[in-house]
């Protein structure tokens, strides 16, 4: 019932997403008799994404980017704060499992090594109870520059770029409203990386992309807004154009050998 309610609500519409003071923490003990301690992975993350906009989540490795992606996709429960979709607070991950799709980093490892691509597609169709025609699947393959032969291959037989595009294919099967891309261009050569970026930019404008990366150059090509996280804390949030003249982006621009004059 929940799936049907949200499908009807989102049909033909873009999606607005808002995070308010979202946090994630873990409680642990060093040994059985020790006092419990709390490890704060994310604290007080707040941002919003309007209809049809793309968001870049920028930060160094270990900053909490992937943790936030898991919270937004409801792959993991948050410890505090609220997440709103189209101004309604979401608490049940099953309501949006078709509408928010999460593409993990390094698809060659993320894909099940024992399954051919066609079997992975069948599993997604069954799990999400999708109904799409063979023509629709072929159209997706063409749009993603994937040949029909890819369906008979195992992940180990795919190149890095092919594996990434297969991951995007599996995510797009449910016609999502929000596509979370977690470091999906990391480790790819520049030519393949640019092809993946162009592919993302060619997607339906009704799909909002949340692009997680440490690569500011790629982020600026895809997103209008940026959220910067360091050590689990939000250090900047806004439009790239508004933040470009501030020091908050400088170290990322320097790391990418990108000069202020080119902004």
N, C-alpha and C positions, 0 to 999 in steps of 0.2 A: 504493500500500500504506500509506504514512504517513497519507494522508487518511482511509482506512478505519479505521486503528488509533485515530486521535484521535477520529473520529466516534463509534466504539463506546464509547470511554472517556468522552466527554462527554454521551452520550445521556441526556436527562432529568436532567442534573445542573447545579448551579451551578458556577462556576469560581473558584478561588482563585489570585490572582496575587501574586508577590513579586519585588521588585527588590532586588538586593544590589550596592552600590557601582558602579552603572551609570555609564559615562562615555562621552563622545564628544569626539574631538579631530580636528583637521585639520592636516596638515603642508603648508607652503607655502614658496616662495622669492620674494623681492621681484624678483629677476632671476636669470638662468641661473647666474651664478657665485657667487651669494650662498649663505650658509649656511642650511640648512633651519631654519625656525622652526615651533613648534607652537602652534596656537590651540586653547585648551580651551573647548569649547562647553558641556559638562556635566561635573561632577566629583562622584563619590561619592554618587549618588542612591540612597537605600534607602527602601523603603516596602512595605507589603503591603495587599492588599484581600481580605477574607474573603468567603465565599460570600454572594452576594446583596447585598453592599454596593456603594455608589457612592462614587467618589473625585473630588474636585475638585482640579485642578492650577491653582494661583493664582500670578499674577506679572504684572509689567508687560510691555509690548511689548519683545521682544528679550531676555527673561530666559532663554529656552531651553525654554519650554513646548512649542512645536510640534516642536522637535527631539526632546524626550522622547517625544512622541506617535508620532513616526516610528519610534523605537527599540522602543517597546512593540508597535507594529503590525508590526514587522519590515519596514517600508518602507525603512529604512536600517540598515546594520550598526552595532552598537555598537563602541566602541574597547576597552572593558573592562567588567568586572563580569558579573553573571549575571541572567538572567530565568527565573523558575520559574513554571510553570502546574501547579496541583494537585501541588506539591512535586516536579515533574520539570523539569530544566533544558531549555529549548528553544533549539535552535541552527538548526533548519531552518524558514524562514518558510513553506514550502509546507505544513507540517504543520497550520498554523492559519489559512490564508488565508480559510477559510469562517467560522471561529469568532471571529476578531477582525476587526471591520470599522471602518474609519476614515473619518469624515465630515469633509471639509475645510471650512475657513472660506470663506464667500461662495460658495454653491453656484451662483449665477448665472454666476460665472466658472469654477467648477470643472467644471460640466457641459459636455460637448462641444457647442459651439454649432451644429454641423452635424447633430446628431441629435435627432430627436423623442424625447419621453420613452419612447414604446413601443419605439423602437429601442435606446435606452440600456438598457432592461430586458432586451431580447433579448440584448444584448452581455454583460450580467452573467450571465444564465442560461447562455450558451455558455462564457464564460471560467471560471466556477466549476463548470460541469457540474451545474447545479441542476435539480431536477425539482419544479415546483410547478404546481398546476392553475390554471385561469382563475378558479375560485371563490376560491381562496386569494389570488390577486392582487386580486380585487374586494374581498375582506374587508379586505386591507391598505389599499386606497384609502379605504374607508369609515372605518376606524379612524384614518386620517391626515387625515380630512376633505378628501379630494381627489375631485373629480368625474371621471367617465369621460372627459370631454372633454380632461382634462389630458394624456392619452396622445398626443394629436395635436399637442401644442404643442412649440415649440422653447424652449430656455432663455431666449432674449430676450423671449419672450412671457409669462414667468412673473413674478409679483411676488416680492419677497424672501422672504416667508413661504412661498409655494408652492414656490419653488426649494429652500428648506431642507427642507420636508416631502418633496419628491421625493428629495433626498439621503438622508433617513432611510429612505424606501421602498426605495431601491436597496440600502442597507445591511442592511435587515431581510429581504431576499429569501432570504438564506442561513441565516436563523434563528441569528444569532450568539450567542455566550455573553458576549462583551465588545464594547461599543459605545463607540468613542472619538469624542467630539464636540469638535472643535477650533474654539473661538470661533464656534459656529454661530448664536448669538444676537446676535453683534456687528453693529451697524449696523441692527438691526431696531427698529421703534418699540415702545414699552412693551407695547401690547396684543398685538402679534404675538409679542413675546418671551415673554410670559406663556403664550400658547397653546402655543408650542413646549415650554416647561418642563412644562406640564401634560401634554402629549403624551408626553414622556419619562418622566414619573412614572407614566403609565398602562401602560407597557410591562410585559411578562412579568417577574415578580420574579426569574426565573432569569437575566435579562440584567443584567450588571454594567455600569454606565455610568461612563466616565472623562470627566469634564466639564472641559474646559480653557477658562479664562477669566481676565479681569482684573476681572470683576464679582462681588464677594463676595456681593451680595444674591442673585443667581441661583444661585451656588455653594451657598449655605446652604440653598436650597430643595430642591436635588437630592441633595446628598451628605452622608454621615455623617462622612467623613474628608476631610482637606485636606492637600495637599503644597504648600508655598510655596517657589518658586524665585526667586532674585535673582542676576543676573549668572552664571547657569549653576551656582549652588551652592544646595544645600538649606539653608534657614534655619529651617524648621519642618515638623513632620510629626505628625499625630495627629488626634483627633476634634475637631470644631468646639467641642463642649461643653467639652472640656478646655483648649482654647486661647483661648476667648472672653474670659477675664479677663486675658490676657497682652497685652503691648504689641505682640506680633508681628502681631496682626490690626488694630491701631488705625489704621494709616495707610490700610488698605483700607476700613475702616469709615468713616473720615473722608472719604475720596475719594467714597464712595457716599452721604455725608450721612446716615449711619446712626449713631444714638446708642447708647452702651453700655446705657442704660436699656431699650432695646428688645430686648436679647439674651435 
